[in-house]
Amino acid sequence: MKTVADIMTSMPIVATVPGSRNDAINLMVRNKLTGVPVVRESDGQLMGIVSRRDVFNNMNEEQLSMLMKKNPITITPDKPISEAAKIFYDLRIHRLPVVEKGRLVGIVTPTDLLREIRTMKTKKTAIDSIRAACVTCYKDDPLSYVVAAMKISSVTAMPVLDERGVIIGLITDRDLFNDQTMDVDDMKKMGLDDTCSSLAGYRNVLPLFCVATKDDISDVGEVSKYMVKSPTTVYKKTTLNEVAKLMYHNDFGQIPIHGDKDELIGMIYDVDVLAALLEEN
């Protein structure tokens, strides 16, 4: 079996402390990342990890040292990938720093393991692998409700239903960070300079920023404004290697599962799919 060294990203992009929330957001926006390791500026020692979710849960905190998760779980490059899969699967985390002699040498994410699962043969199916609650919302719900519901439920995605209870969209924490509009004033408040507007496909963090920091959020809009319409779904008997293919090639972190009558029956997340690697042991 392959080792962590075979699949990890070497020399990962890092944030440093001392630093600010805006520093971390800049790194994630510019490099299209959902999280980064945090190292001490003076000597490069690993101090923690900060993710989009950490910012999502505490938008009013500006110090990076207060936002980041301290003393993160780590792994060494010589470990088999099944060990990394077990850590992701058991702890439901999405970034695993790779250290050697106390030094950060790489990072592994569930996506690195999905790449391996795509070509595997497995009998495990989507329905076998549901482990997280499926929390839904209605298309006309205000965005403020979705932000609160995600925090309370500890979910990162919510299927969006219409009046008949049929899934018509999906909204994720990624969508709450992304918006095609570019408000220069709000960009500056988040520490994003004017040069960001020239980046191809630049997407800012305006929707969540408004919800978290403004008293009047009536103009932020409803769920339907931000959701992904007609999301990709999988059938309950879809095998995990097929789910892995969809997630890997489309950069999905989760996919809704439908039953025999196309009804929504749950959600499968990338960390759930890693059960395919545990099956071998």
C-alpha positions, 0 to 999 in steps of 0.5 A: 500500500502507498505511504503518506509520502506518496500522496501528500502535497509537499511544501504546503502554503502556510499562514504564520503567527503572529497574524490576523484573520485577514491574512488567513482569508487572503491565503485561502481566497488567492490560492483557492484553499479551504484551510492552511497549516499555521506555523510560527514566524520565528522558526517555522514550527507547526502551531495549528491549522485554520480552516474556512470553517474556523472563520465561519464559526467566529467571524468577529475574531481577528487574531489568527492565534485565537481562530486556529485549532492548536496542537493539530493531529499530525502524521509522519510521511512513512505511514500507510495511507490507510492510517491517514484515512482512519484519522480523517474517518474517525475525527471528520477532519479535512487537513492532516499536517505531515511532520518529520522530526518536528518539521512540517514537510507536507499536508494530506487531505481527503481529496488525496485519498479520493484519488486513490479510491477512484480506481479501487474495487469496493462493495461498499455503497453510499447508503452503507456509508451515511454517518452524518445528519442530513439537515435541510432548508427551504429555498426561500429561507433567509441566509441568516437562518442557514448560517445559524442552522449550520453552526448549531447542527455542525454541518457544512452543507444543506440540501435545499427543498421546494414546496413539495419537499423535492431537492432543488439545490445545495448550499455549502459553507463554500457558497457562504464564502463565495459570491460573484459580486465584487464590493471594493469597500467590503473587500478592503474591510476583509483585508483584500486589496484592490488587486484582487479584483483583477484575479481571474474568477475572483470570488470574495467572502461578502455574503458571510461577512454581511451576515456576521458583521452587519446589523441589517442583513435584509439585503443579503437575500434568500438561500436560492440566491446562493445555492447550487441549483440542480445539484449532482446526486448519487443513488443509494447503491452507488459504490464508493469508488464511483462516489469518489470519482464524482467528488474528485473530478468535480471538487465536491466535499459532499453529495446528496443521496437519493432513493428508489423514487428520487427522494432525498435520503441523506448526504455522503461526505468525502470523509465517509467515502474513505471507509473504502480504504479501511475495508482493505484492513 
